[in-house]
Amino acid sequence: MIQDLESILDELEREGFILIPGALDPEQTEEIRVHINQARENGWEEGLNEVGNMWFDSLLDREPETFGPLVGHESIRPVLEGMMGPQCQLRSFRAHINPGPYHQEWHLDFYGYWQEKRRAEKYRLAVPPVGVNTTFYFQDNGPGIAHLKFIKRGHTFEPGHLEEDPFDRAKFEAWCEAQEHVVIHPKAGDCVVFISHIPHQGVKEDDDAERSNVVCHYQLTPMYEGAWFVSTARGYEGTFPFATDARPSRTPLKTG
C-alpha cells in the first residue's frame, strides 16, 4: 500500500520520476524473471540493437497469465490512477534483456512530446498527449553493476537541438551529457514510474551481470499513429485498465 499518495504524485510531477521499492513480491519477481529468460530461449525476441538491448513485444499476448498482472499492477495502480484516472490507456508492453555489454543512448520514450505540444497550441480544443512509463526490474542494479540515469527535471524543458534538428544524435547526446543528472539503482522487484518524455539512459557497468525489465507505456490522450514514440501502440480495445470503474451506474437519459 502506497503511503501519502498526494506527496508521491507531487514528486512524480515535480521530478519526472519516482521509485516504488518492492512493487513486486519476491515470488512474482522470480517468476517473471524466469519467463523472460525462457522467452529468449524460445527465440521470441524482436531483435537485439547496437547498444545491447534485446526486446520482446509479444509476451503479454503469449503469456497473459504471467505478464498481465503487471498492467495497472496493484502496487502502482494508485499512482497511475491518481495521475490519469480512467483515461489511462496501455500503449505498449515491452520486455528487455541486456545479454552482454549495454550502454543505452540518451533518449526520450515519447520523442514527439514537444512537437505535439506545439501542434496542440494551434487548435482550439486540442491538448498535447502525455505518457507515463512503469518499468519493473528483476535483478538488483547497484554501483558497479548497473544504473538508470535521468536528466534532472528534464520533462520540464525541451532538449536543445530537438526542434531544429531532431535526428542529430551527436548534438542530442552532447546536450544530455552537459545537463545535471540523477542516478538511481533499482533493485529486483522495484518499479520506476516516470513521465515518458524525460530524457534517460540505462547502463550496465558489469558486462556479465544479468539485467532484464518490463516496461509498460501508458498514454493519457490517445495518440494518432504518426506521433513520434519509441514503441508501437497496441490499439484500443482492452487497453484502458481503469475505465470499467468509471462507467455510469445506469443508462444516461436520451436527449434531442
N, C-alpha and C positions, 0 to 999 in steps of 0.2 A: 504494500500500500504506500502510495506517494504521500509524504507529509508536506504540508504547507505548499499546496499546488500553485497558488497565486504567485508565490515567490519564484517557483520554478519556471512558470510561464513568463514572468518578468525577465528572468535571467536568459531564457531562450531568445526572447525578443530583443534583449539588450546585447547579448554577447554573440548570438547567432548559432550557438550550440549548447547542449547540456550533456552530461554524462550521468546515466542511470546505472548505478552499481547493482550487480546481482539481479538484473532484469529476468534472466532465465535461471532456474534452479540447476544444480549440477547434473541431474539425470537428463533433463531436456537438452542441456548444453552438449553433453556427451553423445546423446542420440543423434542430434543434428550434425555434429562433427563427423560421426561415423558415416552418416548418409551422404554428406558432401563428398567424402573420400570415395565412397562407393560409386557415386556419380562419375567421378573421374575414372575409376576403374572400368566403368561401363562405356566410357567414351561419349558421355553426354554433353561435354563442353562445347560451347560455340567457337572457342578459339583461345589462343594464348598470344597476347600482344607483345610488343617490343620492350615494354617496361617490366615484364614478368608477371602480368596479371592474366589468369585463366578465368573465364566467366561462363556462367550457366544461366540460361534464361527460362528453362523449361521445368525446373524442379517442382514448382508449385502445382503444375498440371500433372506431372508424372507421379508425385508422391504427396498428394494434398493432406493426407493424414499426418505426415511428419512436418511438412513446411507450412501448412495452412494456419496453424496456431500463431505463427509469427505475424500474420496480418492483423493489425489492430490488437496486438498482444495485450493481455490484461495488465501487464506491468507498466506499459507505456500508454495504454489507452487514454487515461485521464489527460495526458499531455496533448496527444493528437486531438482529442475531442475538445479540450479546452482552447486550443488554437483555432480549430477549423469546424468543429461541430459536425452535423450530418452531411455537410458539403465535402468532407474529407473523402477523396477518391484515391484508391490504389492505382497508381500509374503503371508501375512495373515492379517485378520481383526478380532479383538477380543475386546469385551466389558467386563467391570468388574463392579461388585458391591461388596462393603465391608459391609455386613449387620450388623456386630457386631464388636467385637474386631478384630483388624487387625495389625499384625506386620510381615511384609514380611521378608523373609530371604534375606540376601545379595545374589545377583545373577547377571549373565550376561544373556541378552536375547540370544545373539549369543555365547553360551559357546564354540563352536568349532573354534572360530576365530583363536586363536593362533595355534591350531593344523593344521588348513588348511593353515595358513601362512607358517608353517614349511614344510608342504607337497608340497606346490607350489614351494618351493625352489629346489625341486628335479627334476623338469621337466622344459624343456626349454621354453615352451610357456605359461605355467600355471601362473595365477595370483591369489592371495588369494581373495576369495569372501568377500564382506563387506556388512553391513546392517545399515540402518538408521531407527529409530522409530519416529513416531509422536504420542504423547499422548494428547488427548483433555480432559479437566476437566469440570465437570458440577456442582460442588459446590466449594465454597471457602475453600482452605486449608490455615491455618494460625497457628501461635503459640498457642498451647493448643488445636488445632483441628486436624491437620494432616500435614504431610510434605513429601517431596521427597528428598532423600539424595544420593549424588554421591561421589565416591572416586575421589579426586581432580586429574584431568587429567589421570584418570585410564584407558583410552583407549590407552595410550602410552607405557604401560609396562605390562608384563604378571603377573597375580596374583601369589603369592607364592603358591607352592604345586600343582598348577593346572596341570602341565605337568606330574609330577611323581605320583600323587595320586589325580586324578580329582574328585573322588567320596567321598573324606573325607570332609564332610560338616563342621565338627568342626574346622579343620585346616583352611579351607577357611574363615569361619566366624571370627575366631580369627585374621587372617591376615587382613581382611577387617576392623575390628574394630580398628586395630592398625595404619591404614593409616590416612592421612589428608582428611577431608570430606568437602563437600559443601552442605549446606541445602537450599532448596528453598520451597516456599509456593505458588504454582499456584492457581489462582483464577478461578471462573466459567467463561468459555469461553476462557481461556488461552490454549495455546498449548506448550508443551515442545518437542523440537526436539533433539534427541540425538543419538550418534553412538552406535550401538547395542551391542558392546562388552565392554562398560564401566560398571563396577560394580555399582549397585544401589540398593536402598531399599526404599519402601514406608511404612509409619507408620501412623496409626490413634492414636492420643493422647486422643481424646474423643471417647470412645467406642460407644456412642449413635449418633455420627454425621453421617449424610448421606454422602456417598462418592461413586462416580462412575466415570468411564472414558472409553474412547475408544482408543485403540492402533492400529495403522496401522504399520505393519512391512514392510519395503521396503528392497530389496536387489539389489545390482548392478550387480555382476557376478552371474547369475543364479546358484543356489546350487544344487548339486546332493542330492538324497533322504537321504543319510547317514550323511550329515552334521549335527552337533550337535547343534540344535536350539530349543528354548523354544516352538515354535509353529509349526503347520503343514502347509506346503505350499498349497496354493490354486490351483496351477497348472500354466499353461502357457497362454492359450487363454484369452484375455481381461484383462490382468494384467499389461500392460505397459501403464500407463495413459498419458504419454507424447510422445509416439512413433509416433503417427499419424502426429505430426508436423515435423517429421524428414524424411518423405517419399519423394523420389525424385519427381520432377515435371513432368518428362517424363520417358518413359521406357529406361533403360540403353541399350547401344549398345551390340549386341551379339558379342562374340569373339570366336576364335577357329574354 
